[in-house]
């Protein structure tokens, strides 16, 4: 059974942390968020996250994630481990395969951090 059904759904108005433009990040938040951004700084990991998130049903078998890349299966496994350790994806072993899904609360944290308030347009002279 998928663990994705157990995850809370976050609406667009739910924020977990204040955007950087409103208040500075604390040390603990900066460490946690930098791990997520560091994990996503690799193009293969960013593509893996996108493939998982856009996969039908919201989760993908590792067997479906190997084909699109010109790297070995152990390399894909390493990148998936980095995404999992950064708190961006969850996983579950089912028989011989591992299935992955994106953790919506992690994406909400990243999104909330990068939100910028509406800036009033400057009057032209």
N, C-alpha and C positions, 0 to 999 in steps of 0.2 A: 504494500500500500504506500502511496506517495506521502511524504511528509509535507508536501507543499500545501495540502488542504489545512494543515495546522497553523500555517503562517497567517498573521493578521494582515488585512488589507489596509493600506494607508491611503487616505484620500489626498487630493491635491492641496487641501488647506492644512494638513498635518505637518508640522515641522518639529524636528527633534533638536535642532541646534540653531542658534541665531546666525544669520549670514555674516560673513567677515566684515561687511561694510557697516554693520550696526554695532558690533562689539568685537574686541580681539578674542582670538581663540585661547582657551586655557591649555596648559601643557598636556594634560591627559587627552583632551579632544584632538589636539594637534598630532599627537603620536598615533592615535587610532586612525585618524583620517589620512595621515601621510602614508600609512601602510596600504590603505585602499588605493590611493592615487599612485603609489609606487607600483603596485601590482598591475594597475591599468596602463602604466607607461610603456609596457611592452606591446608591440602591435599584435603579436600572436595571442596574448592574453585578452586584449581588447576585442579581437575578433571572436575568440572563444566565448567571451561573455555575451556578445551580440548573437552568436549562433545559438547559445543556450536559451537566451531570453526570447528569441524569435521562433524557437522550435515549437512545432505543433504540440499543444498540451502543456507548454511552459516548462518542460523538462526534456533533457536529451541524454541518450545512452552514449557512453564513451565511444562505442562502436560507430556512432554517427558523427563524431567530432574529429576523427582521424583523417578521413578522406580529403577535406578541403585544404590541407596543409602539406607542404613539401618538407616535413620533418618526421622523425621516427615516432612510434607510439610511446616510447619512454619519455621523449621530449614533451609530447602532449600531456602525458600524466604528470610530469613535473610542473607544467604551467597550470594545470587544473589544481594541483596541490597548493600552489602559490595563491590562486584565487580563493580557494577554500580557507587557507590560513589567514587571509586578509579579511575574511568575513563577507565575501561577496557572493559566494555560492554555497549551497548545501549539497550533500550527496548521500546516496544510499546504495549499498550493494544488494543486488537482486540476482541470485544465482552466481553466474560467472561475470556478469556485467555490473558496472557502476553507473548510476543515473545521477545527473546534476540538474539543479535548478537555481535560478537567481534569487537571492534573498532581497525582497522588496524593501525591507527596513534599511539595508545598506545603501541601496540606491536613493532612498529618501534622505538619508544623512548627507550624501554627496550633493544631491540636488539642493537641499536646504542651505548648505554652506555656500553654494555658488550663486544663489538668488541675489539679485540686486534690486533695490527699491527703484520705483519709477523716478526718473530724474526729470524735473521740469525743463522744458525747452527754453533755451536762452533767447531773449528778445534780440532780433537783428536790428542793427542800426541803420 
